[in-house]
Amino acid sequence: MASFVQLTHFRCVSVSASSNGATPGVPQTGGPVILELPIDKIRRPLMRTRANDPQKVEELMGSISQIGLQVPIDVLEVDGAYYGFSGCHRFEAHQRLGLPTIRCKIRRGTKETLRHHLR
């Protein structure tokens, strides 16, 4: 856990906004970065087509309340908007707990990547 925290801290350096429209805090190159994002900034385009297991959400709520979120959800950032396609149960647990943010593994993508996820 300590090495994960150190890696997260290392990867989550502040980046000022640039004139090229880059999202502050999200590197332009390299792999995914882990950040806390506000729940209300994450779009969940597939939530209407999939139902979560209520028992699993309840179990996650208990776990998150006691020890916090252990595995970040995966988020795709496209043109400054964030789209969540995995971690549905963890996302709902955070919502139901009233938590304002959730830890996310963010990777940048194109509109074509987003279209692929929506198929």
Biopython code that builds the backbone (N, CA, C, O; Angstrom):
import numpy as np
from Bio.PDB.StructureBuilder import StructureBuilder

atoms = [
    (1, "MET", "N", (0.816, -1.194, 0.000)),
    (1, "MET", "CA", (0.000, 0.000, 0.000)),
    (1, "MET", "C", (0.857, 1.254, 0.000)),
    (1, "MET", "O", (0.523, 2.224, -0.680)),
    (2, "ALA", "N", (1.947, 1.257, 0.742)),
    (2, "ALA", "CA", (2.789, 2.445, 0.811)),
    (2, "ALA", "C", (3.364, 2.794, -0.555)),
    (2, "ALA", "O", (3.402, 3.967, -0.923)),
    (3, "SER", "N", (3.809, 1.800, -1.309)),
    (3, "SER", "CA", (4.372, 2.097, -2.617)),
    (3, "SER", "C", (3.301, 2.627, -3.562)),
    (3, "SER", "O", (3.594, 3.452, -4.427)),
    (4, "PHE", "N", (2.051, 2.158, -3.403)),
    (4, "PHE", "CA", (0.966, 2.663, -4.233)),
    (4, "PHE", "C", (0.713, 4.130, -3.916)),
    (4, "PHE", "O", (0.539, 4.946, -4.820)),
    (5, "VAL", "N", (0.695, 4.461, -2.631)),
    (5, "VAL", "CA", (0.466, 5.840, -2.227)),
    (5, "VAL", "C", (1.576, 6.727, -2.757)),
    (5, "VAL", "O", (1.318, 7.830, -3.240)),
    (6, "GLN", "N", (2.818, 6.249, -2.668)),
    (6, "GLN", "CA", (3.926, 7.041, -3.176)),
    (6, "GLN", "C", (3.811, 7.216, -4.684)),
    (6, "GLN", "O", (4.048, 8.311, -5.193)),
    (7, "LEU", "N", (3.459, 6.176, -5.395)),
    (7, "LEU", "CA", (3.296, 6.267, -6.842)),
    (7, "LEU", "C", (2.179, 7.233, -7.174)),
    (7, "LEU", "O", (2.331, 8.074, -8.060)),
    (8, "THR", "N", (1.053, 7.126, -6.472)),
    (8, "THR", "CA", (-0.064, 8.024, -6.716)),
    (8, "THR", "C", (0.363, 9.458, -6.474)),
    (8, "THR", "O", (0.065, 10.340, -7.280)),
    (9, "HIS", "N", (1.064, 9.703, -5.362)),
    (9, "HIS", "CA", (1.512, 11.049, -5.049)),
    (9, "HIS", "C", (2.464, 11.555, -6.134)),
    (9, "HIS", "O", (2.382, 12.711, -6.549)),
    (10, "PHE", "N", (3.345, 10.705, -6.580)),
    (10, "PHE", "CA", (4.309, 11.075, -7.608)),
    (10, "PHE", "C", (3.617, 11.409, -8.922)),
    (10, "PHE", "O", (3.980, 12.383, -9.582)),
    (11, "ARG", "N", (2.634, 10.621, -9.305)),
    (11, "ARG", "CA", (1.970, 10.795, -10.593)),
    (11, "ARG", "C", (0.964, 11.940, -10.599)),
    (11, "ARG", "O", (0.597, 12.422, -11.670)),
    (12, "CYS", "N", (0.509, 12.386, -9.429)),
    (12, "CYS", "CA", (-0.540, 13.398, -9.335)),
    (12, "CYS", "C", (0.023, 14.779, -9.075)),
    (12, "CYS", "O", (-0.440, 15.478, -8.174)),
    (13, "VAL", "N", (1.002, 15.175, -9.841)),
    (13, "VAL", "CA", (1.561, 16.501, -9.676)),
    (13, "VAL", "C", (0.623, 17.526, -10.297)),
    (13, "VAL", "O", (-0.091, 17.231, -11.255)),
    (14, "SER", "N", (0.634, 18.729, -9.741)),
    (14, "SER", "CA", (-0.200, 19.794, -10.280)),
    (14, "SER", "C", (0.391, 20.286, -11.589)),
    (14, "SER", "O", (1.602, 20.471, -11.713)),
    (15, "VAL", "N", (-0.475, 20.493, -12.553)),
    (15, "VAL", "CA", (-0.061, 21.013, -13.847)),
    (15, "VAL", "C", (-0.952, 22.212, -14.123)),
    (15, "VAL", "O", (-2.176, 22.106, -14.048)),
    (16, "SER", "N", (-0.361, 23.335, -14.436)),
    (16, "SER", "CA", (-1.175, 24.517, -14.696)),
    (16, "SER", "C", (-1.830, 24.399, -16.068)),
    (16, "SER", "O", (-1.350, 23.684, -16.947)),
    (17, "ALA", "N", (-2.932, 25.115, -16.224)),
    (17, "ALA", "CA", (-3.650, 25.099, -17.499)),
    (17, "ALA", "C", (-2.750, 25.681, -18.577)),
    (17, "ALA", "O", (-1.979, 26.607, -18.326)),
    (18, "SER", "N", (-2.856, 25.138, -19.754)),
    (18, "SER", "CA", (-2.034, 25.627, -20.850)),
    (18, "SER", "C", (-2.926, 26.169, -21.953)),
    (18, "SER", "O", (-4.136, 25.944, -21.951)),
    (19, "SER", "N", (-2.336, 26.869, -22.876)),
    (19, "SER", "CA", (-3.099, 27.473, -23.956)),
    (19, "SER", "C", (-3.574, 26.452, -24.977)),
    (19, "SER", "O", (-4.378, 26.787, -25.847)),
    (20, "ASN", "N", (-3.093, 25.206, -24.892)),
    (20, "ASN", "CA", (-3.509, 24.207, -25.875)),
    (20, "ASN", "C", (-4.760, 23.451, -25.443)),
    (20, "ASN", "O", (-5.141, 22.473, -26.087)),
    (21, "GLY", "N", (-5.402, 23.888, -24.364)),
    (21, "GLY", "CA", (-6.635, 23.247, -23.920)),
    (21, "GLY", "C", (-6.411, 22.012, -23.085)),
    (21, "GLY", "O", (-7.357, 21.261, -22.844)),
    (22, "ALA", "N", (-5.196, 21.771, -22.633)),
    (22, "ALA", "CA", (-4.917, 20.587, -21.822)),
    (22, "ALA", "C", (-5.661, 20.660, -20.507)),
    (22, "ALA", "O", (-5.833, 21.737, -19.937)),
    (23, "THR", "N", (-6.102, 19.509, -20.027)),
    (23, "THR", "CA", (-6.780, 19.432, -18.753)),
    (23, "THR", "C", (-5.767, 19.561, -17.633)),
    (23, "THR", "O", (-4.816, 18.780, -17.572)),
    (24, "PRO", "N", (-5.950, 20.548, -16.727)),
    (24, "PRO", "CA", (-5.002, 20.685, -15.622)),
    (24, "PRO", "C", (-4.942, 19.410, -14.796)),
    (24, "PRO", "O", (-5.978, 18.816, -14.495)),
    (25, "GLY", "N", (-3.744, 18.986, -14.429)),
    (25, "GLY", "CA", (-3.564, 17.814, -13.583)),
    (25, "GLY", "C", (-3.474, 16.502, -14.339)),
    (25, "GLY", "O", (-3.118, 15.486, -13.742)),
    (26, "VAL", "N", (-3.781, 16.482, -15.625)),
    (26, "VAL", "CA", (-3.718, 15.253, -16.408)),
    (26, "VAL", "C", (-2.586, 15.393, -17.418)),
    (26, "VAL", "O", (-2.654, 16.238, -18.311)),
    (27, "PRO", "N", (-1.551, 14.575, -17.287)),
    (27, "PRO", "CA", (-0.409, 14.693, -18.196)),
    (27, "PRO", "C", (-0.801, 14.467, -19.645)),
    (27, "PRO", "O", (-1.761, 13.753, -19.936)),
    (28, "GLN", "N", (-0.057, 15.079, -20.545)),
    (28, "GLN", "CA", (-0.333, 14.962, -21.973)),
    (28, "GLN", "C", (0.228, 13.681, -22.572)),
    (28, "GLN", "O", (-0.280, 13.206, -23.588)),
    (29, "THR", "N", (1.252, 13.120, -21.973)),
    (29, "THR", "CA", (1.857, 11.910, -22.509)),
    (29, "THR", "C", (1.969, 10.875, -21.408)),
    (29, "THR", "O", (1.743, 11.180, -20.237)),
    (30, "GLY", "N", (2.310, 9.673, -21.773)),
    (30, "GLY", "CA", (2.494, 8.618, -20.786)),
    (30, "GLY", "C", (1.194, 7.874, -20.547)),
    (30, "GLY", "O", (0.206, 8.058, -21.257)),
    (31, "GLY", "N", (1.223, 7.032, -19.532)),
    (31, "GLY", "CA", (0.077, 6.191, -19.220)),
    (31, "GLY", "C", (-0.939, 6.886, -18.341)),
    (31, "GLY", "O", (-0.908, 8.104, -18.167)),
    (32, "PRO", "N", (-1.847, 6.085, -17.788)),
    (32, "PRO", "CA", (-2.904, 6.636, -16.940)),
    (32, "PRO", "C", (-2.336, 7.295, -15.691)),
    (32, "PRO", "O", (-1.236, 6.973, -15.243)),
    (33, "VAL", "N", (-3.103, 8.213, -15.145)),
    (33, "VAL", "CA", (-2.755, 8.889, -13.909)),
    (33, "VAL", "C", (-3.912, 8.676, -12.927)),
    (33, "VAL", "O", (-5.061, 8.533, -13.345)),
    (34, "ILE", "N", (-3.615, 8.656, -11.645)),
    (34, "ILE", "CA", (-4.657, 8.447, -10.649)),
    (34, "ILE", "C", (-4.912, 9.759, -9.927)),
    (34, "ILE", "O", (-4.000, 10.358, -9.357)),
    (35, "LEU", "N", (-6.174, 10.200, -9.959)),
    (35, "LEU", "CA", (-6.603, 11.444, -9.333)),
    (35, "LEU", "C", (-7.959, 11.256, -8.670)),
    (35, "LEU", "O", (-8.714, 10.350, -9.023)),
    (36, "GLU", "N", (-8.260, 12.118, -7.710)),
    (36, "GLU", "CA", (-9.607, 12.200, -7.145)),
    (36, "GLU", "C", (-10.402, 13.159, -8.031)),
    (36, "GLU", "O", (-9.986, 14.296, -8.255)),
    (37, "LEU", "N", (-11.544, 12.695, -8.531)),
    (37, "LEU", "CA", (-12.405, 13.554, -9.334)),
    (37, "LEU", "C", (-13.737, 13.744, -8.623)),
    (37, "LEU", "O", (-14.198, 12.845, -7.920)),
    (38, "PRO", "N", (-14.360, 14.906, -8.800)),
    (38, "PRO", "CA", (-15.710, 15.077, -8.274)),
    (38, "PRO", "C", (-16.661, 14.100, -8.970)),
    (38, "PRO", "O", (-16.626, 13.929, -10.188)),
    (39, "ILE", "N", (-17.501, 13.471, -8.168)),
    (39, "ILE", "CA", (-18.472, 12.495, -8.711)),
    (39, "ILE", "C", (-19.319, 13.127, -9.817)),
    (39, "ILE", "O", (-19.592, 12.494, -10.837)),
    (40, "ASP", "N", (-19.729, 14.374, -9.609)),
    (40, "ASP", "CA", (-20.635, 14.999, -10.570)),
    (40, "ASP", "C", (-19.966, 15.407, -11.876)),
    (40, "ASP", "O", (-20.645, 15.883, -12.786)),
    (41, "LYS", "N", (-18.649, 15.232, -11.992)),
    (41, "LYS", "CA", (-17.937, 15.531, -13.239)),
    (41, "LYS", "C", (-17.763, 14.295, -14.119)),
    (41, "LYS", "O", (-17.251, 14.393, -15.234)),
    (42, "ILE", "N", (-18.187, 13.132, -13.619)),
    (42, "ILE", "CA", (-17.998, 11.880, -14.366)),
    (42, "ILE", "C", (-19.317, 11.488, -15.024)),
    (42, "ILE", "O", (-20.328, 11.277, -14.355)),
    (43, "ARG", "N", (-19.282, 11.399, -16.327)),
    (43, "ARG", "CA", (-20.475, 10.971, -17.084)),
    (43, "ARG", "C", (-20.509, 9.452, -17.123)),
    (43, "ARG", "O", (-19.483, 8.807, -17.339)),
    (44, "ARG", "N", (-21.673, 8.890, -16.917)),
    (44, "ARG", "CA", (-21.844, 7.434, -16.913)),
    (44, "ARG", "C", (-22.805, 7.056, -18.041)),
    (44, "ARG", "O", (-23.977, 6.791, -17.775)),
    (45, "PRO", "N", (-22.342, 7.023, -19.290)),
    (45, "PRO", "CA", (-23.243, 6.827, -20.428)),
    (45, "PRO", "C", (-23.910, 5.459, -20.486)),
    (45, "PRO", "O", (-24.914, 5.314, -21.182)),
    (46, "LEU", "N", (-23.400, 4.457, -19.789)),
    (46, "LEU", "CA", (-23.988, 3.119, -19.875)),
    (46, "LEU", "C", (-24.854, 2.777, -18.662)),
    (46, "LEU", "O", (-25.385, 1.668, -18.591)),
    (47, "MET", "N", (-25.012, 3.693, -17.710)),
    (47, "MET", "CA", (-25.766, 3.375, -16.492)),
    (47, "MET", "C", (-27.220, 2.985, -16.783)),
    (47, "MET", "O", (-27.802, 2.164, -16.076)),
    (48, "ARG", "N", (-27.784, 3.569, -17.807)),
    (48, "ARG", "CA", (-29.186, 3.263, -18.116)),
    (48, "ARG", "C", (-29.376, 1.874, -18.712)),
    (48, "ARG", "O", (-30.489, 1.348, -18.709)),
    (49, "THR", "N", (-28.309, 1.276, -19.221)),
    (49, "THR", "CA", (-28.438, -0.021, -19.884)),
    (49, "THR", "C", (-28.024, -1.189, -18.991)),
    (49, "THR", "O", (-28.230, -2.349, -19.348)),
    (50, "ARG", "N", (-27.447, -0.887, -17.842)),
    (50, "ARG", "CA", (-26.971, -1.953, -16.957)),
    (50, "ARG", "C", (-27.481, -1.702, -15.548)),
    (50, "ARG", "O", (-27.504, -0.565, -15.078)),
    (51, "ALA", "N", (-27.886, -2.765, -14.884)),
    (51, "ALA", "CA", (-28.333, -2.658, -13.494)),
    (51, "ALA", "C", (-27.237, -3.192, -12.574)),
    (51, "ALA", "O", (-26.637, -4.233, -12.844)),
    (52, "ASN", "N", (-26.988, -2.475, -11.497)),
    (52, "ASN", "CA", (-26.005, -2.934, -10.512)),
    (52, "ASN", "C", (-26.645, -3.935, -9.567)),
    (52, "ASN", "O", (-27.852, -3.892, -9.330)),
    (53, "ASP", "N", (-25.843, -4.824, -9.034)),
    (53, "ASP", "CA", (-26.258, -5.785, -8.026)),
    (53, "ASP", "C", (-26.361, -5.034, -6.694)),
    (53, "ASP", "O", (-25.343, -4.589, -6.164)),
    (54, "PRO", "N", (-27.578, -4.885, -6.141)),
    (54, "PRO", "CA", (-27.745, -4.113, -4.902)),
    (54, "PRO", "C", (-26.923, -4.669, -3.739)),
    (54, "PRO", "O", (-26.417, -3.899, -2.922)),
    (55, "GLN", "N", (-26.783, -5.986, -3.653)),
    (55, "GLN", "CA", (-26.007, -6.592, -2.575)),
    (55, "GLN", "C", (-24.530, -6.207, -2.679)),
    (55, "GLN", "O", (-23.887, -5.902, -1.675)),
    (56, "LYS", "N", (-24.008, -6.223, -3.893)),
    (56, "LYS", "CA", (-22.608, -5.854, -4.100)),
    (56, "LYS", "C", (-22.379, -4.387, -3.742)),
    (56, "LYS", "O", (-21.357, -4.043, -3.148)),
    (57, "VAL", "N", (-23.331, -3.521, -4.104)),
    (57, "VAL", "CA", (-23.213, -2.101, -3.768)),
    (57, "VAL", "C", (-23.209, -1.919, -2.252)),
    (57, "VAL", "O", (-22.415, -1.142, -1.722)),
    (58, "GLU", "N", (-24.098, -2.636, -1.549)),
    (58, "GLU", "CA", (-24.148, -2.549, -0.081)),
    (58, "GLU", "C", (-22.823, -3.000, 0.543)),
    (58, "GLU", "O", (-22.315, -2.360, 1.465)),
    (59, "GLU", "N", (-22.273, -4.094, 0.039)),
    (59, "GLU", "CA", (-20.997, -4.593, 0.557)),
    (59, "GLU", "C", (-19.879, -3.585, 0.325)),
    (59, "GLU", "O", (-19.047, -3.355, 1.203)),
    (60, "LEU", "N", (-19.866, -2.989, -0.857)),
    (60, "LEU", "CA", (-18.850, -1.983, -1.157)),
    (60, "LEU", "C", (-19.013, -0.743, -0.281)),
    (60, "LEU", "O", (-18.021, -0.144, 0.135)),
    (61, "MET", "N", (-20.247, -0.357, -0.001)),
    (61, "MET", "CA", (-20.478, 0.792, 0.871)),
    (61, "MET", "C", (-19.849, 0.547, 2.245)),
    (61, "MET", "O", (-19.206, 1.434, 2.805)),
    (62, "GLY", "N", (-20.038, -0.655, 2.780)),
    (62, "GLY", "CA", (-19.446, -0.985, 4.064)),
    (62, "GLY", "C", (-17.933, -0.954, 4.010)),
    (62, "GLY", "O", (-17.286, -0.406, 4.902)),
    (63, "SER", "N", (-17.363, -1.543, 2.963)),
    (63, "SER", "CA", (-15.919, -1.596, 2.808)),
    (63, "SER", "C", (-15.325, -0.196, 2.630)),
    (63, "SER", "O", (-14.326, 0.147, 3.263)),
    (64, "ILE", "N", (-15.938, 0.597, 1.778)),
    (64, "ILE", "CA", (-15.440, 1.951, 1.517)),
    (64, "ILE", "C", (-15.538, 2.802, 2.784)),
    (64, "ILE", "O", (-14.654, 3.613, 3.060)),
    (65, "SER", "N", (-16.605, 2.617, 3.545)),
    (65, "SER", "CA", (-16.756, 3.362, 4.808)),
    (65, "SER", "C", (-15.654, 3.008, 5.789)),
    (65, "SER", "O", (-15.161, 3.874, 6.512)),
    (66, "GLN", "N", (-15.266, 1.742, 5.820)),
    (66, "GLN", "CA", (-14.273, 1.288, 6.795)),
    (66, "GLN", "C", (-12.841, 1.532, 6.356)),
    (66, "GLN", "O", (-12.033, 2.035, 7.136)),
    (67, "ILE", "N", (-12.511, 1.179, 5.110)),
    (67, "ILE", "CA", (-11.100, 1.227, 4.694)),
    (67, "ILE", "C", (-10.845, 2.085, 3.454)),
    (67, "ILE", "O", (-9.704, 2.197, 3.006)),
    (68, "GLY", "N", (-11.878, 2.679, 2.907)),
    (68, "GLY", "CA", (-11.718, 3.501, 1.715)),
    (68, "GLY", "C", (-11.724, 2.680, 0.444)),
    (68, "GLY", "O", (-11.717, 1.450, 0.481)),
    (69, "LEU", "N", (-11.736, 3.361, -0.660)),
    (69, "LEU", "CA", (-11.728, 2.709, -1.973)),
    (69, "LEU", "C", (-10.345, 2.124, -2.234)),
    (69, "LEU", "O", (-9.347, 2.843, -2.171)),
    (70, "GLN", "N", (-10.277, 0.844, -2.522)),
    (70, "GLN", "CA", (-8.999, 0.167, -2.733)),
    (70, "GLN", "C", (-8.570, 0.153, -4.200)),
    (70, "GLN", "O", (-7.374, 0.157, -4.491)),
    (71, "VAL", "N", (-9.522, 0.136, -5.115)),
    (71, "VAL", "CA", (-9.210, 0.072, -6.549)),
    (71, "VAL", "C", (-9.918, 1.233, -7.244)),
    (71, "VAL", "O", (-11.147, 1.303, -7.221)),
    (72, "PRO", "N", (-9.167, 2.142, -7.860)),
    (72, "PRO", "CA", (-9.795, 3.273, -8.538)),
    (72, "PRO", "C", (-10.656, 2.817, -9.715)),
    (72, "PRO", "O", (-10.403, 1.768, -10.308)),
    (73, "ILE", "N", (-11.667, 3.607, -10.047)),
    (73, "ILE", "CA", (-12.458, 3.312, -11.237)),
    (73, "ILE", "C", (-11.686, 3.799, -12.458)),
    (73, "ILE", "O", (-10.828, 4.675, -12.344)),
    (74, "ASP", "N", (-11.986, 3.239, -13.615)),
    (74, "ASP", "CA", (-11.342, 3.647, -14.862)),
    (74, "ASP", "C", (-12.183, 4.732, -15.517)),
    (74, "ASP", "O", (-13.398, 4.600, -15.665)),
    (75, "VAL", "N", (-11.507, 5.810, -15.906)),
    (75, "VAL", "CA", (-12.186, 6.947, -16.523)),
    (75, "VAL", "C", (-11.441, 7.317, -17.801)),
    (75, "VAL", "O", (-10.211, 7.315, -17.846)),
    (76, "LEU", "N", (-12.207, 7.632, -18.827)),
    (76, "LEU", "CA", (-11.646, 8.095, -20.095)),
    (76, "LEU", "C", (-11.891, 9.597, -20.187)),
    (76, "LEU", "O", (-13.028, 10.051, -20.066)),
    (77, "GLU", "N", (-10.826, 10.370, -20.400)),
    (77, "GLU", "CA", (-10.950, 11.819, -20.558)),
    (77, "GLU", "C", (-10.868, 12.151, -22.042)),
    (77, "GLU", "O", (-9.877, 11.847, -22.705)),
    (78, "VAL", "N", (-11.927, 12.780, -22.554)),
    (78, "VAL", "CA", (-11.981, 13.176, -23.954)),
    (78, "VAL", "C", (-12.375, 14.648, -23.996)),
    (78, "VAL", "O", (-13.461, 15.020, -23.551)),
    (79, "ASP", "N", (-11.499, 15.472, -24.525)),
    (79, "ASP", "CA", (-11.755, 16.905, -24.663)),
    (79, "ASP", "C", (-12.237, 17.549, -23.363)),
    (79, "ASP", "O", (-13.159, 18.365, -23.380)),
    (80, "GLY", "N", (-11.625, 17.190, -22.249)),
    (80, "GLY", "CA", (-11.944, 17.800, -20.966)),
    (80, "GLY", "C", (-13.152, 17.225, -20.251)),
    (80, "GLY", "O", (-13.470, 17.656, -19.143)),
    (81, "ALA", "N", (-13.838, 16.255, -20.862)),
    (81, "ALA", "CA", (-14.981, 15.594, -20.225)),
    (81, "ALA", "C", (-14.549, 14.202, -19.783)),
    (81, "ALA", "O", (-13.747, 13.549, -20.450)),
    (82, "TYR", "N", (-15.086, 13.754, -18.655)),
    (82, "TYR", "CA", (-14.702, 12.460, -18.088)),
    (82, "TYR", "C", (-15.844, 11.459, -18.241)),
    (82, "TYR", "O", (-16.991, 11.755, -17.904)),
    (83, "TYR", "N", (-15.517, 10.272, -18.752)),
    (83, "TYR", "CA", (-16.505, 9.211, -18.979)),
    (83, "TYR", "C", (-16.081, 7.961, -18.224)),
    (83, "TYR", "O", (-14.960, 7.479, -18.387)),
    (84, "GLY", "N", (-16.975, 7.442, -17.402)),
    (84, "GLY", "CA", (-16.698, 6.230, -16.647)),
    (84, "GLY", "C", (-17.382, 5.036, -17.279)),
    (84, "GLY", "O", (-18.594, 5.049, -17.493)),
    (85, "PHE", "N", (-16.602, 3.998, -17.580)),
    (85, "PHE", "CA", (-17.158, 2.798, -18.195)),
    (85, "PHE", "C", (-16.949, 1.553, -17.347)),
    (85, "PHE", "O", (-17.483, 0.493, -17.673)),
    (86, "SER", "N", (-16.194, 1.656, -16.283)),
    (86, "SER", "CA", (-16.017, 0.529, -15.370)),
    (86, "SER", "C", (-16.145, 1.056, -13.951)),
    (86, "SER", "O", (-16.099, 2.265, -13.720)),
    (87, "GLY", "N", (-16.302, 0.152, -13.011)),
    (87, "GLY", "CA", (-16.433, 0.579, -11.621)),
    (87, "GLY", "C", (-17.825, 1.042, -11.268)),
    (87, "GLY", "O", (-17.993, 1.879, -10.381)),
    (88, "CYS", "N", (-18.837, 0.510, -11.952)),
    (88, "CYS", "CA", (-20.221, 0.943, -11.733)),
    (88, "CYS", "C", (-20.662, 0.758, -10.280)),
    (88, "CYS", "O", (-21.303, 1.639, -9.708)),
    (89, "HIS", "N", (-20.323, -0.373, -9.691)),
    (89, "HIS", "CA", (-20.726, -0.635, -8.304)),
    (89, "HIS", "C", (-19.996, 0.297, -7.340)),
    (89, "HIS", "O", (-20.593, 0.807, -6.391)),
    (90, "ARG", "N", (-18.706, 0.517, -7.585)),
    (90, "ARG", "CA", (-17.931, 1.423, -6.732)),
    (90, "ARG", "C", (-18.443, 2.851, -6.860)),
    (90, "ARG", "O", (-18.520, 3.578, -5.870)),
    (91, "PHE", "N", (-18.792, 3.251, -8.079)),
    (91, "PHE", "CA", (-19.325, 4.591, -8.321)),
    (91, "PHE", "C", (-20.648, 4.775, -7.575)),
    (91, "PHE", "O", (-20.839, 5.783, -6.895)),
    (92, "GLU", "N", (-21.563, 3.807, -7.700)),
    (92, "GLU", "CA", (-22.859, 3.905, -7.013)),
    (92, "GLU", "C", (-22.680, 3.906, -5.497)),
    (92, "GLU", "O", (-23.380, 4.632, -4.792)),
    (93, "ALA", "N", (-21.746, 3.098, -4.991)),
    (93, "ALA", "CA", (-21.489, 3.073, -3.544)),
    (93, "ALA", "C", (-21.044, 4.454, -3.067)),
    (93, "ALA", "O", (-21.502, 4.927, -2.026)),
    (94, "HIS", "N", (-20.163, 5.097, -3.813)),
    (94, "HIS", "CA", (-19.722, 6.445, -3.451)),
    (94, "HIS", "C", (-20.901, 7.422, -3.468)),
    (94, "HIS", "O", (-21.048, 8.245, -2.563)),
    (95, "GLN", "N", (-21.731, 7.324, -4.495)),
    (95, "GLN", "CA", (-22.898, 8.205, -4.572)),
    (95, "GLN", "C", (-23.805, 8.012, -3.364)),
    (95, "GLN", "O", (-24.209, 8.983, -2.725)),
    (96, "ARG", "N", (-24.120, 6.771, -3.055)),
    (96, "ARG", "CA", (-25.038, 6.480, -1.954)),
    (96, "ARG", "C", (-24.455, 6.862, -0.602)),
    (96, "ARG", "O", (-25.200, 7.174, 0.326)),
    (97, "LEU", "N", (-23.130, 6.841, -0.481)),
    (97, "LEU", "CA", (-22.478, 7.279, 0.750)),
    (97, "LEU", "C", (-22.396, 8.808, 0.839)),
    (97, "LEU", "O", (-22.045, 9.359, 1.882)),
    (98, "GLY", "N", (-22.720, 9.473, -0.252)),
    (98, "GLY", "CA", (-22.666, 10.930, -0.271)),
    (98, "GLY", "C", (-21.256, 11.490, -0.362)),
    (98, "GLY", "O", (-21.008, 12.629, 0.033)),
    (99, "LEU", "N", (-20.333, 10.689, -0.885)),
    (99, "LEU", "CA", (-18.945, 11.137, -1.016)),
    (99, "LEU", "C", (-18.828, 12.040, -2.242)),
    (99, "LEU", "O", (-19.335, 11.697, -3.310)),
    (100, "PRO", "N", (-18.171, 13.182, -2.104)),
    (100, "PRO", "CA", (-18.116, 14.138, -3.216)),
    (100, "PRO", "C", (-17.131, 13.773, -4.323)),
    (100, "PRO", "O", (-17.275, 14.232, -5.456)),
    (101, "THR", "N", (-16.124, 12.944, -4.000)),
    (101, "THR", "CA", (-15.101, 12.589, -4.992)),
    (101, "THR", "C", (-14.888, 11.089, -4.997)),
    (101, "THR", "O", (-15.294, 10.376, -4.079)),
    (102, "ILE", "N", (-14.233, 10.624, -6.067)),
    (102, "ILE", "CA", (-13.865, 9.215, -6.171)),
    (102, "ILE", "C", (-12.500, 9.129, -6.847)),
    (102, "ILE", "O", (-12.197, 9.905, -7.753)),
    (103, "ARG", "N", (-11.683, 8.182, -6.399)),
    (103, "ARG", "CA", (-10.350, 7.995, -6.990)),
    (103, "ARG", "C", (-10.516, 7.310, -8.350)),
    (103, "ARG", "O", (-11.201, 6.295, -8.476)),
    (104, "CYS", "N", (-9.875, 7.892, -9.350)),
    (104, "CYS", "CA", (-10.016, 7.418, -10.730)),
    (104, "CYS", "C", (-8.659, 7.204, -11.376)),
    (104, "CYS", "O", (-7.708, 7.949, -11.139)),
    (105, "LYS", "N", (-8.596, 6.175, -12.191)),
    (105, "LYS", "CA", (-7.444, 5.978, -13.075)),
    (105, "LYS", "C", (-7.867, 6.579, -14.408)),
    (105, "LYS", "O", (-8.737, 6.048, -15.097)),
    (106, "ILE", "N", (-7.239, 7.690, -14.757)),
    (106, "ILE", "CA", (-7.659, 8.465, -15.925)),
    (106, "ILE", "C", (-6.695, 8.229, -17.074)),
    (106, "ILE", "O", (-5.477, 8.305, -16.914)),
    (107, "ARG", "N", (-7.263, 7.946, -18.223)),
    (107, "ARG", "CA", (-6.452, 7.896, -19.438)),
    (107, "ARG", "C", (-7.120, 8.787, -20.468)),
    (107, "ARG", "O", (-8.345, 8.903, -20.507)),
    (108, "ARG", "N", (-6.317, 9.406, -21.289)),
    (108, "ARG", "CA", (-6.833, 10.308, -22.317)),
    (108, "ARG", "C", (-7.223, 9.498, -23.541)),
    (108, "ARG", "O", (-6.605, 8.481, -23.856)),
    (109, "GLY", "N", (-8.242, 9.959, -24.213)),
    (109, "GLY", "CA", (-8.685, 9.280, -25.420)),
    (109, "GLY", "C", (-9.230, 10.271, -26.431)),
    (109, "GLY", "O", (-9.377, 11.462, -26.156)),
    (110, "THR", "N", (-9.519, 9.751, -27.590)),
    (110, "THR", "CA", (-10.083, 10.556, -28.670)),
    (110, "THR", "C", (-11.590, 10.321, -28.744)),
    (110, "THR", "O", (-12.129, 9.443, -28.071)),
    (111, "LYS", "N", (-12.243, 11.104, -29.555)),
    (111, "LYS", "CA", (-13.679, 10.898, -29.770)),
    (111, "LYS", "C", (-13.947, 9.518, -30.370)),
    (111, "LYS", "O", (-14.976, 8.903, -30.092)),
    (112, "GLU", "N", (-13.023, 9.042, -31.184)),
    (112, "GLU", "CA", (-13.170, 7.697, -31.764)),
    (112, "GLU", "C", (-13.091, 6.630, -30.673)),
    (112, "GLU", "O", (-13.844, 5.657, -30.703)),
    (113, "THR", "N", (-12.193, 6.804, -29.718)),
    (113, "THR", "CA", (-12.108, 5.871, -28.582)),
    (113, "THR", "C", (-13.416, 5.876, -27.809)),
    (113, "THR", "O", (-13.913, 4.818, -27.424)),
    (114, "LEU", "N", (-13.976, 7.047, -27.580)),
    (114, "LEU", "CA", (-15.253, 7.163, -26.889)),
    (114, "LEU", "C", (-16.364, 6.460, -27.662)),
    (114, "LEU", "O", (-17.166, 5.738, -27.070)),
    (115, "ARG", "N", (-16.417, 6.661, -28.959)),
    (115, "ARG", "CA", (-17.432, 5.976, -29.788)),
    (115, "ARG", "C", (-17.288, 4.453, -29.665)),
    (115, "ARG", "O", (-18.284, 3.732, -29.600)),
    (116, "HIS", "N", (-16.055, 3.980, -29.634)),
    (116, "HIS", "CA", (-15.808, 2.542, -29.500)),
    (116, "HIS", "C", (-16.403, 2.017, -28.180)),
    (116, "HIS", "O", (-17.029, 0.958, -28.164)),
    (117, "HIS", "N", (-16.211, 2.747, -27.090)),
    (117, "HIS", "CA", (-16.748, 2.339, -25.786)),
    (117, "HIS", "C", (-18.273, 2.370, -25.757)),
    (117, "HIS", "O", (-18.894, 1.602, -25.022)),
    (118, "LEU", "N", (-18.871, 3.239, -26.540)),
    (118, "LEU", "CA", (-20.337, 3.362, -26.550)),
    (118, "LEU", "C", (-21.027, 2.315, -27.403)),
    (118, "LEU", "O", (-22.248, 2.173, -27.324)),
    (119, "ARG", "N", (-20.279, 1.574, -28.220)),
    (119, "ARG", "CA", (-20.893, 0.554, -29.078)),
    (119, "ARG", "C", (-21.366, -0.617, -28.290)),
    (119, "ARG", "O", (-21.907, -1.566, -28.858)),
]
sb = StructureBuilder()
sb.init_structure("model")
sb.init_model(0)
sb.init_chain("A")
sb.init_seg("    ")
for serial, (resi, resn, name, xyz) in enumerate(atoms, 1):
    if name == "N":
        sb.init_residue(resn, " ", resi, " ")
    sb.init_atom(name, np.array(xyz, "f"), 0.0, 1.0, " ", f" {name:<3s}", serial, name[0])
structure = sb.get_structure()
